Amino acid sequence: MTPAKAAVRLRGRGPESAPSEPAERWDLRLYVAGHTPKSIAALANLKVICESHLKGIYRIEVIDLSAHPERARADQIVALPTLIRKFPPPMKRILGDLSNRERTLIGMELTPGKEK
């Protein structure tokens, strides 16, 4: 899957058996600019983090601003790549390719070192 598509939705795959309590779904939006190395790295790093810490309870929407530049102003994007955690509240923004895993986890309010 490439970030070049305007809006790509990825859903985390959970275990075969449903959890006994409903899990909180994480809605994440990643803004990129085409199929650049930073865009590719940001999506790959985000997938690894989500599969390690949010398996089965996340959704990633990729917005390519080279295809939809109007979204930059509407969504107040000033740098790329930008990750926005829409849910759970409060909304959080993280800039860059997400390669600094500890910084990304702290920005997302996930605990570094705790993996599912």
KATA-V16403 format. One record per backbone hydrogen bond with DSSP energy under -0.5 kcal/mol. NH is the residue of the N-H (numbers start at 1). CO is the residue of the C=O. E is the energy in kcal/mol with one decimal. If there is no record, write none. Layout:
[[NH & CO & E] [NH & CO & E]]
//
This chain:
[[5 & 2 & -1.0] [8 & 62 & -1.0] [10 & 8 & -0.5] [10 & 60 & -2.2] [12 & 58 & -2.3] [14 & 12 & -0.6] [26 & 57 & -3.5] [27 & 25 & -0.5] [27 & 87 & -2.1] [28 & 26 & -0.6] [28 & 59 & -3.0] [29 & 84 & -2.8] [30 & 61 & -3.0] [31 & 29 & -0.6] [31 & 82 & -3.3] [32 & 63 & -2.7] [36 & 34 & -0.7] [40 & 36 & -2.6] [41 & 37 & -2.5] [42 & 38 & -2.5] [43 & 39 & -2.1] [44 & 40 & -2.4] [45 & 41 & -3.0] [46 & 42 & -2.4] [47 & 43 & -2.4] [48 & 44 & -2.1] [49 & 45 & -2.2] [50 & 46 & -2.7] [51 & 47 & -2.7] [52 & 48 & -1.8] [53 & 49 & -2.5] [54 & 50 & -2.6] [57 & 54 & -2.8] [59 & 26 & -2.2] [60 & 10 & -2.0] [61 & 28 & -2.5] [62 & 8 & -1.8] [62 & 60 & -0.5] [63 & 30 & -3.0] [63 & 61 & -0.5] [64 & 6 & -1.4] [64 & 62 & -0.6] [65 & 32 & -3.1] [65 & 63 & -0.8] [67 & 64 & -0.9] [68 & 64 & -1.7] [71 & 68 & -1.7] [72 & 69 & -1.3] [73 & 69 & -0.7] [74 & 70 & -1.8] [75 & 71 & -2.6] [76 & 73 & -1.1] [77 & 72 & -2.8] [78 & 76 & -0.5] [81 & 31 & -0.7] [82 & 31 & -1.7] [83 & 94 & -3.3] [84 & 29 & -3.1] [85 & 92 & -2.7] [86 & 27 & -2.2] [86 & 84 & -0.9] [87 & 27 & -1.6] [92 & 85 & -1.3] [94 & 83 & -2.6] [96 & 81 & -2.6] [101 & 99 & -1.4] [104 & 100 & -2.4] [105 & 101 & -2.8] [106 & 102 & -2.4] [107 & 103 & -2.5] [108 & 104 & -2.1] [109 & 105 & -0.5] [109 & 106 & -0.9] [110 & 105 & -3.4] [112 & 110 & -0.6] [114 & 111 & -1.6] [115 & 113 & -0.8] [116 & 52 & -3.1]]
//
